[in-house]
Amino acid sequence: MNIAVARLQSGRQDIAALASNENPDGCSPDVAAALANLEPSRYSDHACTALRAALSQRLGVTSDRIVAGNGSEEMIAAICRAVLRPGSVVATVCPGFGLHEIEALANGARVEKVGMRPELDFDIPAMTAILERAPEIFFLSSPSNPVGPALDREGLTRILAAVSHETLLVLDEAYFEFTNEDTPDALAALSATNLAWVILRTFSKAYGLAGLRVGYAVTSDVRLARAMSAAKTPFNVNAAAQAAAVAALNDEAWMQSSVARLKRERARVADAVAAMGLSAARSQTNFLFIDVGLESRTAFDHFLANGIIVKPWKEEGYGTFIRVTIGTPLENDRFLKALRDLLRT
């Protein structure tokens, strides 16, 4: 639900949009300066040359192994089109990011899921067991969307040891910038293997460019990058998105400052939720996954009546959970007050 629809349905103008994990701080001021020099009459660079060069320098990966997309979501679709055939098997985690399943199904694959542990952490033994069956692709978001935890060093090591050469490991790191300092460097770990892999990242979250839609994939080899590039449309990343992403990437200080503030707010909100006696998964993202103890759609309607948009979760076994973005301090206070009111009803 967007803000316009929320205003219409709630009758309120002061909407706190806390459903889509956008950055409430906006984006670096350098982005506006970059967009001011744009020539809208010209097509964008279909190869995203400047953006890929900037990412190459930042990540220490050659640019021919980087593919840019219209959000990392387009990269998920490109991976599936490049790799899957009817009857292929794709494995992923539940609850999880819907497109890991949707794009696989759209390309004729069968999807097998492994659940999270009851304490809302990764079930590493179950994940290694499903990897032993050598699915064509294993999609794994770490940090997890919608739950929040990230793989620790032991978990990552065990996953990599279980991946066969017949499986493409796709590690979706959309919330990479929000992880703790002791979270292992998956890019370095994967680079030290001879496995086939893709790491997905985005400018939509920490960098605040959700409205421009730009993300990227880092691949294990040039062949895989070329296959993904061939599976997407030309001019897929518009000129504004490319310019904005380069500007945002070059203002690392702004991003880090914003992330630090959001992590402090995340801890404050999580403590307040726990004080209400509710269960929230440990998070290394800019959101919390909370069991509110009643049907999530009922909770959604309550928050909307208070001018707050949250994400009600509907996957089987998680129908009492909501996902809520960490917003501004004022927005977070409004959410906490509405949550307390919900628990009193």
C-alpha positions, 0 to 999 in steps of 0.5 A: 500500500502506498501513501496516497492509498493509505490517506484515502483509506484512513482519512489521515494525512500524516502517514508513517510509511513503515512497510517497505523498508525505505530509508526515512533519511532520504538519500545523500545530497550529492544525488540531487546534484548528480541528477541536475546534470542529467540529459533526459533526452538521451538513452542511458548507458546500457552497459552501466559502465560508470556504475560498474566501474565504481562498484569494481573499485569499491568491491575489488571485483573486476567490472566484467563480473558485475551486472547492474539491474532495475533493482536487485529484483531484476537480477533475481529474474535474470538469474532464473531465466539464465539458469532454470529449465522446466522441471529444475529444482530451486531451494529457498528459506521460509519465510522469505523474499517472495520473488525467490519463489515467484521468479523460479515458478515463472520459469518452470521450476519446482520450489522446495523450502526449508523453514526457520528455527522456532526462535527465528534463526537459520536452521543450518542443518536443514539448509545443508540437508536440502543442499545435499539434494543439489538444487539448481539454485539455492536462494538465501537472503542474509540478512533475512527478509522478512525475519532479520538475522544474518548468517554468522561465521560458522553458519556461512562456513557450513553452508559453503561446505554443503553447496555442490558444484551443480548448485548456483548459490544466490546470496541476497544481501539487500540489507548488507549495510545494516549488519553487525561488525562481526558479521562475516564477509560473504563476498570474501568467503565466496571468492575463496571457493571454486563454487558458482555464486551470485551476491545481490545488493541494492541501492534501495535501502541504506542508500535511499534510492528506492524510487529510482530502482537500481541494484546489482549482482556480483558473480563468481565468473564472467560467463555467469555475468554474461548469461545474466546480462543476456537475460535482461532487457537493454537500457534496463537501468535508467540514466537517473538511477545510474547517476544517482547510484554513482553519487550515492556510492561516492558519499559513503559517509552519508550512508554510514551516518544514516545506517548508524542512526537507524541501528540505534533506533532499531535497538530502541524499538526492539527493546520497547517491543520486548518490554511489551512482552512480544517476540521480535526476531533479532535483526541486522536490517532496518526492520523488525519482524514481530509476532503481535499475537493476533491475525496480521491483517487485523493488526494491519487495519489497526495501524492503518487507522492510526495512519501507519502502514506496516507489512502483514505477513501471510505465509503459513505459520507466520500469520500473526507476524508483521514486518515494520520498518525502522523510521524516524524517531517520531514515526517509531514512537507513533508505531510503539503507541499504536502497538500498545493500544493494539495490545489493550484491545 
